[in-house]
């Protein structure tokens, strides 16, 4: 079953335009069907590269000293100092 066929195309068009008011008054299950249909219709690849984002976040953590502070805090909690 194709989800796009089970939902009204005019509501999908409104959702694609960012109008979430089109979901008002619908049951949660029907609203979820619209969300699923919208996500399957969205075929454009995200411009965000997850691997690069992960590397950047890890580098940022290294630069900020957060890791060292967390390790120190955990050691202090274990030893009771």
Backbone atoms as SQL, in Angstrom:
CREATE TABLE atoms (id INTEGER PRIMARY KEY, chain TEXT, resi INTEGER, resn TEXT, atom TEXT, x REAL, y REAL, z REAL);
INSERT INTO atoms VALUES
  (1, 'A', 1, 'UNK', 'N', 0.841, -1.176, 0.000),
  (2, 'A', 1, 'UNK', 'CA', 0.000, 0.000, 0.000),
  (3, 'A', 1, 'UNK', 'C', 0.890, 1.244, 0.000),
  (4, 'A', 2, 'UNK', 'N', 0.623, 2.142, -0.897),
  (5, 'A', 2, 'UNK', 'CA', 1.378, 3.385, -0.994),
  (6, 'A', 2, 'UNK', 'C', 0.707, 4.425, -0.108),
  (7, 'A', 3, 'UNK', 'N', 1.456, 4.952, 0.842),
  (8, 'A', 3, 'UNK', 'CA', 0.880, 5.916, 1.776),
  (9, 'A', 3, 'UNK', 'C', 0.373, 7.170, 1.086),
  (10, 'A', 4, 'UNK', 'N', 1.021, 7.553, 0.000),
  (11, 'A', 4, 'UNK', 'CA', 0.599, 8.761, -0.702),
  (12, 'A', 4, 'UNK', 'C', -0.805, 8.623, -1.271),
  (13, 'A', 5, 'UNK', 'N', -1.220, 7.397, -1.549),
  (14, 'A', 5, 'UNK', 'CA', -2.553, 7.179, -2.091),
  (15, 'A', 5, 'UNK', 'C', -3.617, 7.205, -1.007),
  (16, 'A', 6, 'UNK', 'N', -3.256, 6.956, 0.243),
  (17, 'A', 6, 'UNK', 'CA', -4.238, 6.899, 1.319),
  (18, 'A', 6, 'UNK', 'C', -4.505, 8.251, 1.949),
  (19, 'A', 7, 'UNK', 'N', -3.726, 9.248, 1.623),
  (20, 'A', 7, 'UNK', 'CA', -3.914, 10.573, 2.204),
  (21, 'A', 7, 'UNK', 'C', -4.319, 11.550, 1.110),
  (22, 'A', 8, 'UNK', 'N', -4.961, 12.609, 1.514),
  (23, 'A', 8, 'UNK', 'CA', -5.406, 13.606, 0.545),
  (24, 'A', 8, 'UNK', 'C', -4.230, 14.439, 0.067),
  (25, 'A', 9, 'UNK', 'N', -4.133, 14.588, -1.233),
  (26, 'A', 9, 'UNK', 'CA', -3.009, 15.301, -1.833),
  (27, 'A', 9, 'UNK', 'C', -3.015, 16.787, -1.474),
  (28, 'A', 10, 'UNK', 'N', -4.199, 17.386, -1.271),
  (29, 'A', 10, 'UNK', 'CA', -4.238, 18.811, -0.927),
  (30, 'A', 10, 'UNK', 'C', -3.656, 19.059, 0.465),
  (31, 'A', 11, 'UNK', 'N', -3.884, 18.125, 1.391),
  (32, 'A', 11, 'UNK', 'CA', -3.304, 18.259, 2.728),
  (33, 'A', 11, 'UNK', 'C', -1.791, 18.100, 2.640),
  (34, 'A', 12, 'UNK', 'N', -1.341, 17.155, 1.836),
  (35, 'A', 12, 'UNK', 'CA', 0.104, 16.988, 1.649),
  (36, 'A', 12, 'UNK', 'C', 0.729, 18.243, 1.068),
  (37, 'A', 13, 'UNK', 'N', 0.042, 18.861, 0.118),
  (38, 'A', 13, 'UNK', 'CA', 0.564, 20.092, -0.488),
  (39, 'A', 13, 'UNK', 'C', 0.693, 21.185, 0.563),
  (40, 'A', 14, 'UNK', 'N', -0.287, 21.285, 1.450),
  (41, 'A', 14, 'UNK', 'CA', -0.221, 22.291, 2.520),
  (42, 'A', 14, 'UNK', 'C', 0.940, 22.001, 3.462),
  (43, 'A', 15, 'UNK', 'N', 1.138, 20.733, 3.786),
  (44, 'A', 15, 'UNK', 'CA', 2.242, 20.370, 4.677),
  (45, 'A', 15, 'UNK', 'C', 3.589, 20.663, 4.029),
  (46, 'A', 16, 'UNK', 'N', 3.693, 20.416, 2.728),
  (47, 'A', 16, 'UNK', 'CA', 4.944, 20.708, 2.025),
  (48, 'A', 16, 'UNK', 'C', 5.253, 22.196, 2.045),
  (49, 'A', 17, 'UNK', 'N', 4.207, 23.012, 2.116),
  (50, 'A', 17, 'UNK', 'CA', 4.386, 24.464, 2.188),
  (51, 'A', 17, 'UNK', 'C', 4.614, 24.937, 3.617),
  (52, 'A', 18, 'UNK', 'N', 4.639, 23.999, 4.569),
  (53, 'A', 18, 'UNK', 'CA', 4.917, 24.353, 5.955),
  (54, 'A', 18, 'UNK', 'C', 3.689, 24.655, 6.782),
  (55, 'A', 19, 'UNK', 'N', 2.508, 24.428, 6.239),
  (56, 'A', 19, 'UNK', 'CA', 1.274, 24.715, 6.961),
  (57, 'A', 19, 'UNK', 'C', 0.867, 23.506, 7.790),
  (58, 'A', 20, 'UNK', 'N', 1.285, 23.478, 9.035),
  (59, 'A', 20, 'UNK', 'CA', 0.939, 22.357, 9.908),
  (60, 'A', 20, 'UNK', 'C', -0.480, 22.476, 10.453),
  (61, 'A', 21, 'UNK', 'N', -1.118, 23.618, 10.238),
  (62, 'A', 21, 'UNK', 'CA', -2.509, 23.798, 10.657),
  (63, 'A', 21, 'UNK', 'C', -3.427, 22.827, 9.926),
  (64, 'A', 22, 'UNK', 'N', -2.975, 22.302, 8.790),
  (65, 'A', 22, 'UNK', 'CA', -3.773, 21.353, 8.015),
  (66, 'A', 22, 'UNK', 'C', -4.013, 20.063, 8.795),
  (67, 'A', 23, 'UNK', 'N', -3.216, 19.813, 9.836),
  (68, 'A', 23, 'UNK', 'CA', -3.366, 18.605, 10.638),
  (69, 'A', 23, 'UNK', 'C', -4.327, 18.778, 11.806),
  (70, 'A', 24, 'UNK', 'N', -4.749, 20.007, 12.072),
  (71, 'A', 24, 'UNK', 'CA', -5.646, 20.253, 13.199),
  (72, 'A', 24, 'UNK', 'C', -6.947, 19.486, 13.026),
  (73, 'A', 25, 'UNK', 'N', -7.392, 18.854, 14.096),
  (74, 'A', 25, 'UNK', 'CA', -8.649, 18.127, 14.095),
  (75, 'A', 25, 'UNK', 'C', -8.532, 16.689, 13.617),
  (76, 'A', 26, 'UNK', 'N', -7.375, 16.288, 13.134),
  (77, 'A', 26, 'UNK', 'CA', -7.192, 14.912, 12.682),
  (78, 'A', 26, 'UNK', 'C', -6.756, 14.036, 13.851),
  (79, 'A', 27, 'UNK', 'N', -7.091, 12.779, 13.773),
  (80, 'A', 27, 'UNK', 'CA', -6.646, 11.857, 14.822),
  (81, 'A', 27, 'UNK', 'C', -5.132, 11.701, 14.717),
  (82, 'A', 28, 'UNK', 'N', -4.483, 11.314, 15.812),
  (83, 'A', 28, 'UNK', 'CA', -3.032, 11.143, 15.774),
  (84, 'A', 28, 'UNK', 'C', -2.572, 10.129, 14.723),
  (85, 'A', 29, 'UNK', 'N', -3.352, 9.095, 14.522),
  (86, 'A', 29, 'UNK', 'CA', -2.966, 8.073, 13.545),
  (87, 'A', 29, 'UNK', 'C', -3.011, 8.632, 12.129),
  (88, 'A', 30, 'UNK', 'N', -4.047, 9.407, 11.818),
  (89, 'A', 30, 'UNK', 'CA', -4.155, 10.000, 10.488),
  (90, 'A', 30, 'UNK', 'C', -3.051, 11.032, 10.293),
  (91, 'A', 31, 'UNK', 'N', -2.762, 11.821, 11.325),
  (92, 'A', 31, 'UNK', 'CA', -1.683, 12.808, 11.233),
  (93, 'A', 31, 'UNK', 'C', -0.346, 12.107, 11.000),
  (94, 'A', 32, 'UNK', 'N', -0.146, 10.954, 11.651),
  (95, 'A', 32, 'UNK', 'CA', 1.084, 10.200, 11.456),
  (96, 'A', 32, 'UNK', 'C', 1.162, 9.667, 10.023),
  (97, 'A', 33, 'UNK', 'N', 0.024, 9.263, 9.463),
  (98, 'A', 33, 'UNK', 'CA', 0.021, 8.799, 8.082),
  (99, 'A', 33, 'UNK', 'C', 0.447, 9.913, 7.137),
  (100, 'A', 34, 'UNK', 'N', -0.013, 11.125, 7.412),
  (101, 'A', 34, 'UNK', 'CA', 0.411, 12.257, 6.589),
  (102, 'A', 34, 'UNK', 'C', 1.911, 12.502, 6.734),
  (103, 'A', 35, 'UNK', 'N', 2.414, 12.396, 7.956),
  (104, 'A', 35, 'UNK', 'CA', 3.849, 12.579, 8.170),
  (105, 'A', 35, 'UNK', 'C', 4.671, 11.528, 7.446),
  (106, 'A', 36, 'UNK', 'N', 4.222, 10.289, 7.500),
  (107, 'A', 36, 'UNK', 'CA', 4.926, 9.212, 6.800),
  (108, 'A', 36, 'UNK', 'C', 4.869, 9.409, 5.290),
  (109, 'A', 37, 'UNK', 'N', 3.701, 9.808, 4.796),
  (110, 'A', 37, 'UNK', 'CA', 3.575, 10.047, 3.352),
  (111, 'A', 37, 'UNK', 'C', 4.470, 11.197, 2.929),
  (112, 'A', 38, 'UNK', 'N', 4.543, 12.224, 3.761),
  (113, 'A', 38, 'UNK', 'CA', 5.396, 13.367, 3.450),
  (114, 'A', 38, 'UNK', 'C', 6.863, 12.965, 3.451),
  (115, 'A', 39, 'UNK', 'N', 7.260, 12.140, 4.400),
  (116, 'A', 39, 'UNK', 'CA', 8.665, 11.725, 4.463),
  (117, 'A', 39, 'UNK', 'C', 9.040, 10.819, 3.299),
  (118, 'A', 40, 'UNK', 'N', 8.106, 10.008, 2.811),
  (119, 'A', 40, 'UNK', 'CA', 8.425, 9.158, 1.667),
  (120, 'A', 40, 'UNK', 'C', 8.450, 9.960, 0.377),
  (121, 'A', 41, 'UNK', 'N', 7.705, 11.053, 0.336),
  (122, 'A', 41, 'UNK', 'CA', 7.717, 11.916, -0.843),
  (123, 'A', 41, 'UNK', 'C', 8.980, 12.758, -0.908),
  (124, 'A', 42, 'UNK', 'N', 9.620, 12.975, 0.242),
  (125, 'A', 42, 'UNK', 'CA', 10.804, 13.821, 0.310),
  (126, 'A', 42, 'UNK', 'C', 12.015, 12.993, -0.052),
  (127, 'A', 43, 'UNK', 'N', 12.468, 13.120, -1.270),
  (128, 'A', 43, 'UNK', 'CA', 13.566, 12.291, -1.761),
  (129, 'A', 43, 'UNK', 'C', 14.893, 13.045, -1.834),
  (130, 'A', 44, 'UNK', 'N', 14.869, 14.313, -1.533),
  (131, 'A', 44, 'UNK', 'CA', 16.077, 15.125, -1.616),
  (132, 'A', 44, 'UNK', 'C', 17.040, 14.739, -0.505),
  (133, 'A', 45, 'UNK', 'N', 18.298, 14.541, -0.857),
  (134, 'A', 45, 'UNK', 'CA', 19.301, 14.163, 0.126),
  (135, 'A', 45, 'UNK', 'C', 19.637, 15.356, 1.024),
  (136, 'A', 46, 'UNK', 'N', 19.810, 15.077, 2.277),
  (137, 'A', 46, 'UNK', 'CA', 20.146, 16.117, 3.228),
  (138, 'A', 46, 'UNK', 'C', 21.527, 16.681, 2.923),
  (139, 'A', 47, 'UNK', 'N', 21.677, 17.996, 2.998),
  (140, 'A', 47, 'UNK', 'CA', 22.998, 18.595, 2.753),
  (141, 'A', 47, 'UNK', 'C', 23.973, 18.370, 3.907),
  (142, 'A', 48, 'UNK', 'N', 23.493, 17.817, 5.008),
  (143, 'A', 48, 'UNK', 'CA', 24.340, 17.597, 6.171),
  (144, 'A', 48, 'UNK', 'C', 24.984, 16.223, 6.065),
  (145, 'A', 49, 'UNK', 'N', 26.292, 16.185, 6.121),
  (146, 'A', 49, 'UNK', 'CA', 27.045, 14.940, 6.085),
  (147, 'A', 49, 'UNK', 'C', 27.255, 14.494, 7.525),
  (148, 'A', 50, 'UNK', 'N', 26.609, 13.399, 7.908),
  (149, 'A', 50, 'UNK', 'CA', 26.664, 12.939, 9.294),
  (150, 'A', 50, 'UNK', 'C', 28.073, 12.611, 9.758),
  (151, 'A', 51, 'UNK', 'N', 28.866, 11.993, 8.900),
  (152, 'A', 51, 'UNK', 'CA', 30.231, 11.645, 9.293),
  (153, 'A', 51, 'UNK', 'C', 31.060, 12.891, 9.582),
  (154, 'A', 52, 'UNK', 'N', 30.939, 13.876, 8.727),
  (155, 'A', 52, 'UNK', 'CA', 31.691, 15.120, 8.938),
  (156, 'A', 52, 'UNK', 'C', 31.197, 15.853, 10.171),
  (157, 'A', 53, 'UNK', 'N', 29.899, 15.810, 10.403),
  (158, 'A', 53, 'UNK', 'CA', 29.336, 16.446, 11.595),
  (159, 'A', 53, 'UNK', 'C', 29.871, 15.776, 12.857),
  (160, 'A', 54, 'UNK', 'N', 29.917, 14.449, 12.860),
  (161, 'A', 54, 'UNK', 'CA', 30.460, 13.726, 14.014),
  (162, 'A', 54, 'UNK', 'C', 31.915, 14.091, 14.258),
  (163, 'A', 55, 'UNK', 'N', 32.709, 14.144, 13.193),
  (164, 'A', 55, 'UNK', 'CA', 34.124, 14.515, 13.336),
  (165, 'A', 55, 'UNK', 'C', 34.263, 15.926, 13.898),
  (166, 'A', 56, 'UNK', 'N', 33.453, 16.835, 13.385),
  (167, 'A', 56, 'UNK', 'CA', 33.520, 18.222, 13.848),
  (168, 'A', 56, 'UNK', 'C', 33.142, 18.325, 15.323),
  (169, 'A', 57, 'UNK', 'N', 32.111, 17.577, 15.745),
  (170, 'A', 57, 'UNK', 'CA', 31.698, 17.618, 17.149),
  (171, 'A', 57, 'UNK', 'C', 32.776, 17.031, 18.053),
  (172, 'A', 58, 'UNK', 'N', 33.399, 15.934, 17.622),
  (173, 'A', 58, 'UNK', 'CA', 34.477, 15.343, 18.421),
  (174, 'A', 58, 'UNK', 'C', 35.668, 16.288, 18.522),
  (175, 'A', 59, 'UNK', 'N', 36.000, 16.930, 17.423),
  (176, 'A', 59, 'UNK', 'CA', 37.093, 17.905, 17.450),
  (177, 'A', 59, 'UNK', 'C', 36.759, 19.068, 18.361),
  (178, 'A', 60, 'UNK', 'N', 35.517, 19.496, 18.333),
  (179, 'A', 60, 'UNK', 'CA', 35.084, 20.604, 19.188),
  (180, 'A', 60, 'UNK', 'C', 35.195, 20.218, 20.658),
  (181, 'A', 61, 'UNK', 'N', 34.806, 18.974, 20.969),
  (182, 'A', 61, 'UNK', 'CA', 34.925, 18.503, 22.348),
  (183, 'A', 61, 'UNK', 'C', 36.378, 18.434, 22.784),
  (184, 'A', 62, 'UNK', 'N', 37.239, 17.992, 21.890),
  (185, 'A', 62, 'UNK', 'CA', 38.673, 17.922, 22.214),
  (186, 'A', 62, 'UNK', 'C', 39.212, 19.313, 22.515),
  (187, 'A', 63, 'UNK', 'N', 38.801, 20.282, 21.724),
  (188, 'A', 63, 'UNK', 'CA', 39.288, 21.643, 21.884),
  (189, 'A', 63, 'UNK', 'C', 38.754, 22.307, 23.153),
  (190, 'A', 64, 'UNK', 'N', 37.586, 21.899, 23.601),
  (191, 'A', 64, 'UNK', 'CA', 36.956, 22.587, 24.722),
  (192, 'A', 64, 'UNK', 'C', 37.391, 22.067, 26.082),
  (193, 'A', 65, 'UNK', 'N', 38.017, 20.901, 26.132),
  (194, 'A', 65, 'UNK', 'CA', 38.435, 20.354, 27.409),
  (195, 'A', 65, 'UNK', 'C', 37.316, 19.677, 28.179),
  (196, 'A', 66, 'UNK', 'N', 36.169, 19.486, 27.565),
  (197, 'A', 66, 'UNK', 'CA', 35.030, 18.872, 28.244),
  (198, 'A', 66, 'UNK', 'C', 35.350, 17.449, 28.667),
  (199, 'A', 67, 'UNK', 'N', 35.988, 16.712, 27.789),
  (200, 'A', 67, 'UNK', 'CA', 36.313, 15.318, 28.084),
  (201, 'A', 67, 'UNK', 'C', 37.173, 15.217, 29.340),
  (202, 'A', 68, 'UNK', 'N', 38.189, 16.058, 29.417),
  (203, 'A', 68, 'UNK', 'CA', 39.072, 16.024, 30.574),
  (204, 'A', 68, 'UNK', 'C', 38.328, 16.387, 31.855),
  (205, 'A', 69, 'UNK', 'N', 37.446, 17.390, 31.772),
  (206, 'A', 69, 'UNK', 'CA', 36.672, 17.782, 32.956),
  (207, 'A', 69, 'UNK', 'C', 35.743, 16.668, 33.399),
  (208, 'A', 70, 'UNK', 'N', 35.109, 15.969, 32.435),
  (209, 'A', 70, 'UNK', 'CA', 34.217, 14.868, 32.787),
  (210, 'A', 70, 'UNK', 'C', 34.980, 13.726, 33.438),
  (211, 'A', 71, 'UNK', 'N', 36.152, 13.404, 32.899),
  (212, 'A', 71, 'UNK', 'CA', 36.971, 12.338, 33.483),
  (213, 'A', 71, 'UNK', 'C', 37.382, 12.711, 34.900),
  (214, 'A', 72, 'UNK', 'N', 37.797, 13.941, 35.100),
  (215, 'A', 72, 'UNK', 'CA', 38.197, 14.405, 36.431),
  (216, 'A', 72, 'UNK', 'C', 37.019, 14.340, 37.394),
  (217, 'A', 73, 'UNK', 'N', 35.845, 14.771, 36.930),
  (218, 'A', 73, 'UNK', 'CA', 34.652, 14.751, 37.774),
  (219, 'A', 73, 'UNK', 'C', 34.273, 13.315, 38.139),
  (220, 'A', 74, 'UNK', 'N', 34.364, 12.401, 37.201),
  (221, 'A', 74, 'UNK', 'CA', 34.034, 11.000, 37.475),
  (222, 'A', 74, 'UNK', 'C', 35.016, 10.396, 38.469),
  (223, 'A', 75, 'UNK', 'N', 36.296, 10.717, 38.339),
  (224, 'A', 75, 'UNK', 'CA', 37.298, 10.213, 39.278),
  (225, 'A', 75, 'UNK', 'C', 37.033, 10.739, 40.675),
  (226, 'A', 76, 'UNK', 'N', 36.657, 12.022, 40.756),
  (227, 'A', 76, 'UNK', 'CA', 36.366, 12.623, 42.050),
  (228, 'A', 76, 'UNK', 'C', 35.156, 11.965, 42.709),
  (229, 'A', 77, 'UNK', 'N', 34.158, 11.632, 41.907),
  (230, 'A', 77, 'UNK', 'CA', 32.959, 10.981, 42.471),
  (231, 'A', 77, 'UNK', 'C', 33.268, 9.582, 42.963),
  (232, 'A', 78, 'UNK', 'N', 34.144, 8.883, 42.250),
  (233, 'A', 78, 'UNK', 'CA', 34.498, 7.514, 42.635),
  (234, 'A', 78, 'UNK', 'C', 35.352, 7.516, 43.891),
  (235, 'A', 79, 'UNK', 'N', 36.323, 8.418, 43.951),
  (236, 'A', 79, 'UNK', 'CA', 37.236, 8.445, 45.109),
  (237, 'A', 79, 'UNK', 'C', 36.661, 9.208, 46.266),
  (238, 'A', 80, 'UNK', 'N', 35.620, 10.009, 46.044),
  (239, 'A', 80, 'UNK', 'CA', 34.994, 10.765, 47.117),
  (240, 'A', 80, 'UNK', 'C', 35.722, 12.022, 47.494),
  (241, 'A', 81, 'UNK', 'N', 36.591, 12.479, 46.631),
  (242, 'A', 81, 'UNK', 'CA', 37.373, 13.702, 46.938),
  (243, 'A', 81, 'UNK', 'C', 36.557, 14.927, 46.674);
